[in-house]
Amino acid sequence: MPSFLRAFALCVLVAGCSAQPQPPPEPEPDAVTEASGAGEFISAPVEAAPKPYDVRTGTDWPEAALADGSAAISCELDYASAGDGQALTSLAFLNVADALKPCQEVGLLRLRYQGKINAGFTALVERVAAIADRMEIGKRVLDIDSSGGQVEDAIKAGDAIGASGWTIWVRDGASCHSACVLILGAGDVRMISGPVGIHRIIRMSSTATSRAQLNEELQAVYGRVKEYLARNGVAVAVADMMMAVPNRNLRLLTADELLEYGLDGTNPAQDDLDRLQLMRKCGEDFVRRRDAFQRNFDRQCKAPERELEELNECGLALREQYGFPDATCPDDSPMSEFDVVRSAFFQRRAPAPDAPVDERRGHESALADDAAARSGSSGSP
């Protein structure tokens, strides 16, 4: 072979040995690859999870049902005379709308619930609030009697309650235990006559085999509970107290503890949210009288074993001393839910805008008594 051919062949051979193989082309993202044999993986685009249905919009509500509980709707606050109202056996759109329709003219509803805190209860409060919004039923009372239930459902239901303006009753003969305490914390106003109790959370699906493992699991749950309590103005110490009470036992909170921990009376978080708005809308004098009424209501009306009817009657009488319901802001006055109900038991007693001088002096005297009580000097208790 001529020398130039041998040199050319050598170059070809060297080039062939040193050339790097080209990598296969990258597959396009989320491309679907056909399987060419048994046992091969198939990749497909991952679809985003659908958003949960919002019952505040539309009428095609998904199926939901009450389990381990019963509900009723009333347009009256006088449960002793009027009872608990119409039983709500279905959570379908038309059934809830029909049940609330009689309350539209009155502008008030009372939702009586007896049973467990679970997904059905969460659906109940969400749907009743959604229809109440559409019908402009502004005054809402949750009349609850519950021994507890699921923590996660209680947090979800509580957030729905906190966003839709509810007064919560635990009346005589009723109780609020365990997860129900989270519901209590969500109310704008809480009126309590029945017992309120707490204990440890138990995880039915726990796989823990030691106290350390169990504590690790529970800390995650209690972290969510503490966050929930904090955003609702309830002392996170309540969650710490729960940890020390065995699940088989129950620790009843005293009246003083309920007030101290922010579970009774006006919700402190909601009160802060409302204050600036009320200042602009109703004036500084309104807010001053409102605060004085609430302080004296806690001192004079709240007594151990006092029934809810007596508690309400005491508050209705006391608020007159502070000029409520206010002529300018009647809907924002304390216990204004009673002013929209036409019942024989609770009479509407609103002072006229041009109140006589002696009546105005009566309001000023009540404020003076409140100031004296706060400073520790003599005066009304």
Secondary structure as GFF3:
##gff-version 3
##sequence-region A 1 381
A	DSSP	alpha_helix	3	18	.	.	.	ID=ss1
A	DSSP	beta_strand	69	74	.	.	.	ID=ss2
A	DSSP	alpha_helix	79	82	.	.	.	ID=ss3
A	DSSP	beta_strand	86	87	.	.	.	ID=ss4
A	DSSP	alpha_helix	93	100	.	.	.	ID=ss5
A	DSSP	alpha_helix	103	106	.	.	.	ID=ss6
A	DSSP	beta_strand	108	115	.	.	.	ID=ss7
A	DSSP	alpha_helix	119	134	.	.	.	ID=ss8
A	DSSP	beta_strand	139	145	.	.	.	ID=ss9
A	DSSP	alpha_helix	151	162	.	.	.	ID=ss10
A	DSSP	beta_strand	167	170	.	.	.	ID=ss11
A	DSSP	beta_strand	176	177	.	.	.	ID=ss12
A	DSSP	alpha_helix	180	186	.	.	.	ID=ss13
A	DSSP	beta_strand	189	192	.	.	.	ID=ss14
A	DSSP	beta_strand	196	198	.	.	.	ID=ss15
A	DSSP	alpha_helix	211	231	.	.	.	ID=ss16
A	DSSP	alpha_helix	237	243	.	.	.	ID=ss17
A	DSSP	beta_strand	251	252	.	.	.	ID=ss18
A	DSSP	alpha_helix	255	260	.	.	.	ID=ss19
A	DSSP	beta_strand	265	266	.	.	.	ID=ss20
A	DSSP	alpha_helix	268	282	.	.	.	ID=ss21
A	DSSP	alpha_helix	284	296	.	.	.	ID=ss22
A	DSSP	pi_helix	297	301	.	.	.	ID=ss23
A	DSSP	alpha_helix	308	320	.	.	.	ID=ss24
A	DSSP	three_ten_helix	330	332	.	.	.	ID=ss25
A	DSSP	three_ten_helix	336	340	.	.	.	ID=ss26
A	DSSP	alpha_helix	357	375	.	.	.	ID=ss27
###
